[in-house]
Amino acid sequence: MGPKGKIVAGVEVVFISPHNHVLSCAFLSTEPYSNNVTEYNALLVGLQLARQMRVQYLKAYGDSKLIVNQIKGEYKVRHEDLIPYHQAAIKLANTLMVPTSAMYLASKTRRQMLNCIGSYIGFVGKY
């Protein structure tokens, strides 16, 4: 809980199969993390779930331009607190054989719809 006993962060992870089956998972945090740490946590949770579901092919869509571009190697990770999250995400993506180029910025409409949730990461894959 936050300082006044409130939820301080929300994350949604959505999986969509090639047959348009949807699995949506929402997670709430009571710990005060920065927005960027929350974004990385969403990515890590999604990648871990993908591994557990034995996803064979994966495209990831995130709502944070910073995180998407850091994962793709287009931006450097400048904040020390993000480095372990970035390294963990890259390592996990590699174990799933997901190229970092398969990370995309979600559409503006999708990002606006999800602003009430917090962080969003969507995965389209073959299960």
SESE-970684 format. One record per residue (C-alpha): residue number from 1; residue in three letters; x, y, z. Coordinates in nm, 2 decimals, padded with zeros to 4 digits. Layout:
<recs>
   bake   selo        u        v        w
    NUM    ALA        X        Y        Z
...
</recs>
This chain:
<recs>
   bake   selo        u        v        w
      1    MET    00.00    00.00    00.00
      2    GLY    00.11    00.35   -00.06
      3    PRO    00.14    00.61    00.21
      4    LYS   -00.23    00.62    00.27
      5    GLY   -00.29    00.25    00.23
      6    LYS   -00.37    00.27   -00.15
      7    ILE   -00.26    00.06   -00.44
      8    VAL    00.03    00.24   -00.60
      9    ALA    00.09    00.06   -00.93
     10    GLY   -00.11   -00.15   -01.17
     11    VAL    00.01   -00.37   -01.45
     12    GLU   -00.18   -00.56   -01.72
     13    VAL   -00.03   -00.84   -01.92
     14    VAL   -00.24   -00.96   -02.22
     15    PHE   -00.17   -01.26   -02.44
     16    ILE   -00.34   -01.30   -02.78
     17    SER   -00.31   -01.63   -02.97
     18    PRO   -00.30   -01.65   -03.35
     19    HIS   -00.66   -01.76   -03.33
     20    ASN   -00.75   -01.44   -03.13
     21    HIS   -00.79   -01.62   -02.79
     22    VAL   -00.72   -01.36   -02.52
     23    LEU   -00.57   -01.42   -02.18
     24    SER   -00.55   -01.10   -01.97
     25    CYS   -00.38   -01.08   -01.63
     26    ALA   -00.38   -00.77   -01.40
     27    PHE   -00.14   -00.73   -01.12
     28    LEU   -00.15   -00.46   -00.85
     29    SER    00.15   -00.35   -00.64
     30    THR    00.15   -00.19   -00.30
     31    GLU    00.51   -00.10   -00.33
     32    PRO    00.61    00.24   -00.45
     33    TYR    00.81    00.18   -00.77
     34    SER    00.89    00.43   -01.04
     35    ASN    00.69    00.42   -01.36
     36    ASN    00.98    00.27   -01.55
     37    VAL    01.04    00.00   -01.29
     38    THR    00.67   -00.09   -01.31
     39    GLU    00.70   -00.11   -01.69
     40    TYR    01.00   -00.35   -01.66
     41    ASN    00.81   -00.56   -01.40
     42    ALA    00.52   -00.59   -01.65
     43    LEU    00.76   -00.71   -01.92
     44    LEU    00.92   -00.96   -01.68
     45    VAL    00.59   -01.10   -01.56
     46    GLY    00.47   -01.14   -01.92
     47    LEU    00.79   -01.31   -02.03
     48    GLN    00.78   -01.54   -01.73
     49    LEU    00.42   -01.63   -01.81
     50    ALA    00.51   -01.69   -02.17
     51    ARG    00.78   -01.93   -02.06
     52    GLN    00.54   -02.12   -01.83
     53    MET    00.28   -02.14   -02.12
     54    ARG    00.56   -02.27   -02.35
     55    VAL    00.49   -02.00   -02.61
     56    GLN    00.68   -02.08   -02.93
     57    TYR    00.66   -01.75   -03.11
     58    LEU    00.62   -01.41   -02.95
     59    LYS    00.58   -01.04   -03.03
     60    ALA    00.57   -00.80   -02.73
     61    TYR    00.39   -00.47   -02.73
     62    GLY    00.45   -00.22   -02.45
     63    ASP    00.31    00.12   -02.37
     64    SER    00.64    00.28   -02.27
     65    LYS    00.85    00.42   -02.56
     66    LEU    01.16    00.43   -02.32
     67    ILE    01.14    00.07   -02.22
     68    VAL    01.06   -00.06   -02.57
     69    ASN    01.36    00.13   -02.72
     70    GLN    01.59    00.02   -02.43
     71    ILE    01.50   -00.34   -02.49
     72    LYS    01.56   -00.30   -02.87
     73    GLY    01.90   -00.14   -02.80
     74    GLU    01.80    00.19   -02.95
     75    TYR    01.82    00.38   -02.62
     76    LYS    02.09    00.33   -02.35
     77    VAL    01.98    00.24   -02.00
     78    ARG    02.10    00.55   -01.81
     79    HIS    01.94    00.50   -01.47
     80    GLU    02.12    00.26   -01.25
     81    ASP    01.80    00.14   -01.09
     82    LEU    01.68    00.01   -01.43
     83    ILE    01.99   -00.18   -01.53
     84    PRO    01.91   -00.50   -01.33
     85    TYR    01.55   -00.50   -01.47
     86    HIS    01.68   -00.45   -01.83
     87    GLN    01.94   -00.72   -01.79
     88    ALA    01.68   -00.96   -01.65
     89    ALA    01.44   -00.89   -01.94
     90    ILE    01.71   -00.94   -02.20
     91    LYS    01.82   -01.27   -02.04
     92    LEU    01.46   -01.40   -02.01
     93    ALA    01.38   -01.30   -02.37
     94    ASN    01.69   -01.48   -02.49
     95    THR    01.59   -01.80   -02.30
     96    LEU    01.26   -01.78   -02.49
     97    MET    01.45   -01.72   -02.81
     98    VAL    01.25   -01.39   -02.85
     99    PRO    01.45   -01.14   -03.05
    100    THR    01.46   -00.80   -02.89
    101    SER    01.35   -00.66   -03.23
    102    ALA    01.01   -00.83   -03.16
    103    MET    00.93   -00.56   -02.90
    104    TYR    00.69   -00.29   -03.03
    105    LEU    00.53    00.03   -02.90
    106    ALA    00.15   -00.03   -02.86
    107    SER   -00.07    00.19   -03.06
    108    LYS   -00.17    00.53   -02.92
    109    THR   -00.53    00.43   -02.89
    110    ARG   -00.44    00.12   -02.69
    111    ARG   -00.21    00.32   -02.46
    112    GLN   -00.49    00.57   -02.39
    113    MET   -00.74    00.30   -02.31
    114    LEU   -00.50    00.14   -02.07
    115    ASN   -00.40    00.46   -01.88
    116    CYS   -00.64    00.38   -01.60
    117    ILE   -00.46    00.05   -01.54
    118    GLY   -00.10    00.17   -01.54
    119    SER    00.16   -00.03   -01.72
    120    TYR    00.07   -00.25   -02.01
    121    ILE    00.25   -00.52   -02.20
    122    GLY    00.08   -00.73   -02.46
    123    PHE    00.20   -01.05   -02.63
    124    VAL    00.10   -01.20   -02.96
    125    GLY    00.23   -01.55   -02.99
    126    LYS    00.19   -01.91   -03.10
    127    TYR    00.09   -02.14   -02.82
</recs>
